[in-house]
Amino acid sequence: MVFRSIFVKIFVLLIVINAALWAFIFLTEDTAYSEINNKRSALYSQGVLVSEIVKPTLLRTDLSRFDKMIEITNTLNQLDTVLSDALEIRPFFIDEVNDDGFAFFQTNNPYRESKIIVSEITSEGPKLAEQPKLPKIAELLFYSYKRLVDFNLLTDPIVYRRARFSAQYHLIEANADGYELRYAMPVKFDKKTIAIVDLKDAYHLREIYLKDNNARLWVLIGLSGITLLIGSVFAFSLAFPLRRLSRRLNKKLTSDDVAQHLTDFRIQSLEKRKDEIGLVYKNLIKLNDNLARIFADKERFAADISHEIKNPVSSIIAHTEVIRGNLNDQEKVQGTITTIQKQAIRINKLVSEISEAATVDHELVAAKREQFNLSVLLNDLVDHFRDAKATPGVKIMSDIAPNIQFVGLPDRFAQVVINLIENAISFARPRGTVTISLKRRWMKDLTLSVEDTGPGIPEEQLDKIFERFFTHREGTAEEDASSGLGLFIVKQVVEAHGGKVSVSNLRQGGAKFTISLKA
């Protein structure tokens, strides 16, 4: 579980990146390669130079081997500053048995002049040079780098006798920290090898590596420390708020405390964040608020249903008692039965509309939107109400802009228009006018309105007209079977399509319902 944490993943990623950076900088260091190649070139040049210098002396037949040694030594002593510290010139013998170990020139030859070094004698005596030390992490990098150099540059040791044909070179390990460079070059005359010039040099890899990378090492340590610190702070600021949010979301809820948990979801430390975590938190808050609203709405819906059904059921119970007490009065019994029937019809319509409202609720969430011609839909509905002639005294008028396209649920939008027209007709009868219009402002929103010439709506009830189970029926508009869900469904569908619905009273009388939709 620990390794699944975002904090751990970010921290491990930072370590890997820093390790890769260190490896890239230290393992791609090319100073050793260039310096070793320079030393090799210098040795080769010295070998060629020495061969040409000593060849005339070696070819003289009037000199003994010892005389040749003296003359070569005197000659090369003049070039002491440019010669290798490990130089040897030996006669070449085809048969190794004849090799008596004589050398025309050696750096440790007693006849060679030595450099005079003046130094102060102290009571503490001479001090040995300390081997340069590296930090532990640099030790690991050094030996990794040395293995890389070994792989690329090390050669097999020289086979000395092959030097009679051509120059031989090797680079081998002298110790754990350095290398030996060596050239064995033939001195030839008339296609015969008369001597071998043997030159050696050393390369101390540890010393060079420390010299070149010590400052770089401390800079990298500082940068890595800063990177890990900043990365840890970043990872902490990312992981721990998400963990708090996860714990809050993972709380177990019971039926008794759902509402309380929905209202207590907020986390103060995330309120002011402007990054992606803040955005996720704000979206979760919106989702939580919607859930809280839906939960509260469902509770209120259940209470409203209970209230709406309780009244007609109570009325039915009361009227059955009336029948029981007046069995001999047939006229009264018939009137009571008619009343009971009306209440039963009201309950049936209420249950049907509640079921319809639940279906609408589901479709608004799950059904796929499609593009349809809103103008054609409205014209078809207007023609239907004109042909139905259910209310011959009410005139249906229309002013519908042609070819208005809209994306939504056509069946549910038709239900909205039907509810509004039926509501307008119920208030406009027995004689009146209902006007349906659809307009679109230039490249802007759509406006759909339904007007009637009825009595209008009391001002104090305008804000309640779209509430569930609210009815305002008086005079010719009174209908006992009205459930009060029609306008609630209108508002529900319109808002699900991103629109707004409002109602107002007209100066000349009547009410006007206006739906604003985004084109």
Secondary structure as UniProt FT lines:
FT   HELIX           2..4
FT   HELIX           6..27
FT   HELIX           31..59
FT   HELIX           65..77
FT   TURN            78..79
FT   HELIX           80..82
FT   STRAND          86..91
FT   HELIX           96..98
FT   STRAND          105..106
FT   TURN            107..108
FT   TURN            110..111
FT   TURN            123..124
FT   HELIX           136..153
FT   HELIX           160..164
FT   STRAND          168..175
FT   TURN            176..177
FT   STRAND          178..189
FT   TURN            190..191
FT   STRAND          192..204
FT   HELIX           205..249
FT   TURN            255..257
FT   HELIX           258..263
FT   HELIX           268..270
FT   TURN            271..272
FT   HELIX           276..325
FT   TURN            326..328
FT   HELIX           330..366
FT   STRAND          370..373
FT   HELIX           374..388
FT   TURN            392..393
FT   STRAND          394..400
FT   STRAND          405..408
FT   HELIX           410..428
FT   STRAND          432..440
FT   TURN            442..443
FT   STRAND          446..452
FT   HELIX           459..464
FT   TURN            465..466
FT   TURN            468..469
FT   HELIX           475..477
FT   TURN            480..481
FT   HELIX           486..496
FT   TURN            497..498
FT   STRAND          500..505
FT   TURN            507..508
FT   STRAND          511..517
//
